[in-house]
Structures are given as structure tokens and as C-alpha cells.
Amino acid sequence: MSLAENTIEATRDGVETPLLEVTNLKMYFPVTSGIVFQRKVADVKAVDNVSFTINKGETLGLVGESGCGKTTTGRCLLQLYKPTEGEVKFNGQDVTKLSNSDMRQMRREMQVIFQDPYGSLNPRMTCGDIVGEPLKVHKLTNSKGEYRDRVSELLTTVGLSTYMSDRYPHEFSGGQRQRIGIARALAVNPSFIVCDEPVSALDVSIQAQVINLLEDLQQEFGLTYLFIAHDLSVVKHISDRIAVMYLGHIVEVADRNELYDNPLHPYTRALLSAVPIPDPVMEADRERIILTGDVPSPMSPPDGCVFHTRCPVGDDDCEIEMPELREVTPGHWVACIKVEGYGDPGF
């Protein structure tokens, strides 16, 4: 039974329906050849058959190397990219089938915080105009006074002073710019936010402030997050569950403590072995897993398991087909035939 099917079955048993259900999501970017008459010669398989769920009020962390498809997955959920295949159900409604006008209304429920706190802000607009633009687009205020009050409220909510509303983005620090982006996302009162590496461009001390702000906002407004990041320690701090992604595939999903205490997939083990430990004695004694070779091209991924070309335990059986995510222990899903308890791979 797949992860998505398991969620549906659990719902029938009385468990709360997930806010977001992603089933067999694929995002292929065509590669063309020719100047006048272009023809498709290949596909970049950025996201390939990805399935997962996010419950209301939960934070799902999505981690993996650069280029593995994390950001593309987040943008597909918001329909900033139109998926090649698959379903993205939000509150039971498949957003991939919505018209442009219906999707515009749906964006009030689904927002994004971008990675670059400067590039995502219009340098020709003031802070107040940036935060207030969603209010105008969705006609959420009835008067100029109500508009100004709402902008001031949003700035205060994210820790900025109201007198800053007349400043331009270049007059703010990186952390303050990211707070503006957060305020803009909150303007329409969303229930789901894709946090696309929101702290990777910030100093460590500012990262902590922004992470704490996101946690406070989640508690105050009942928000649900997809938190995309590279920093595994940050992901563990803010996430309830964590999904590990490699070359367009999710290879492991588990509770944050379970994943860090008992990583099962060889790729997850390699990632966690690279996380620094503040204790020098433990750091000196632990095993560091070094992966050999380069990440394969998403234009021509390897046959079978996409990780087998770099896997320290891979063999010929791994070249036959890509393993499905299977639940090896309650709540712990793995896509690897070498994991004990995974079951008969059918070879």
C-alpha cells in the first residue's frame, strides 16, 4: 500500500483528513533542439512520482542535495509550475484541475516564502506597498484606513515597526527583508505556506529569530508548513515529520526524532553523518559516510533505484526497478530493498 493510500485508509478509520495530499506527482521539463523548428529530445525529470501528505497544523520538512527537486515540488503544489502528471489535493480539491480564476482564489489559502529575501521583493515598491498588495488584489479591505491598519498589523506581527512601511527593500537587512516576505504571505490569512529555504541566505543568529517567528505564527494562526531546507539541524528543530529527497524521488519519510535516531535509507544515513555534532569526543568517534561518484543527471537517471550508483550497499538487484515507499515500522516509510523489514522485493 502506498503512502497516499495508507493515509486514505487511515482517514476511513477516523483519523483527520490531511490538509494536503500529493499523489504520483511528476514534473518534467522538456529539452529541445533546433533554432527554427524545435523538437523535444529529452526530459529533465525534476520530480518523478512523488507522493506524500501533510496534516493540518503540521510541518513537513523536505531535505536533500541541491538539484534533487525540493523547490520544484513546492512550486508544483502552488501551481507556479503546472505538473506533468499527478494530483495535488488541498482540502480534498485537486488544484491541478482548477481554472486560472479558481486558482487565484485558492491562492488565498496557499502561499509561499521565497529563499532570496531581496530578489523576491520589488525594489521599486515600499515595504507597506509590498505587504499591502495582496490586500488590494483580493479586495480584503473596504477603505484606506482599514488598509493602513491591516498593513501596520501585519508588520507588527512579524516584528517590524510600523514607521518602516515607507522604506524600500534596500534599506532593510536580510532578516528584515525576510520578515517582509513573511508578512506578505500572511496578508491573505492562508492556512498552508511553502517555506522555500527561508533562512538559508541569513546569518546564523538571524536564522534562529526567523525560525522562532515561524513557529510562533504557526501556533497563533494554525498554519501548516512545507519547510524546504538544506540545514538538517534546522529541519529537525521546526519539523514534525521529515521527507528525504534524492534525484526527484522521496526515499524516506519519518517522524523527526525517528529519522535522526534510526535512519534506514543509505542516503539518509550519509546525509546525517555530515551534520556536525557540538561534542568533540562524539564527533571524533562517529563514522563519516562518504558517498562516491557524482549525482546522476535528471535527464538520464539510472535504471532501478536512482541512488544505486552511489550506494555503499547497492548490488545488481537494485538496478531492476525503483523501490516504492513502504512502511517498515509504524510511520516510518523507506524506498530501499536492503532495509530489514522492507519485505519481499519481488525479484
Buried (B, 14 or more C-beta within 10 A) or exposed (E): EBBBEBBBEBBEEEEEBBBBBBBBBBBBBEEEEEEEEEEEEBBBBBBBBBBBBBBBBBBBBBBBBEBBBBBBBBBBBBBEBEBBBBBBBBBEEEBBEBEEEEBEEBBBBBBBBBBBBBEBBEEEBBBBBBBBBBBEEBEBBEEEEEBBEBBBBBBEBBBBEBEBBEBBBEEBEBBBBBBBBBBBBBBBEBBBBBBBBBBBBBEEEBBBBBBEBBBEBBEEEEBBBBBBBBBBEBBBBBBBBBBBBBBBBBBBBBBBEBBBEEBBBBBBBBBBBEEEEEEEEEEEEEEEBEBEEEBBEBEEBBEBBBBBBBBEEBEEBBEBBBBBBBBBEEEBBBBBBBBEEBEEBEE
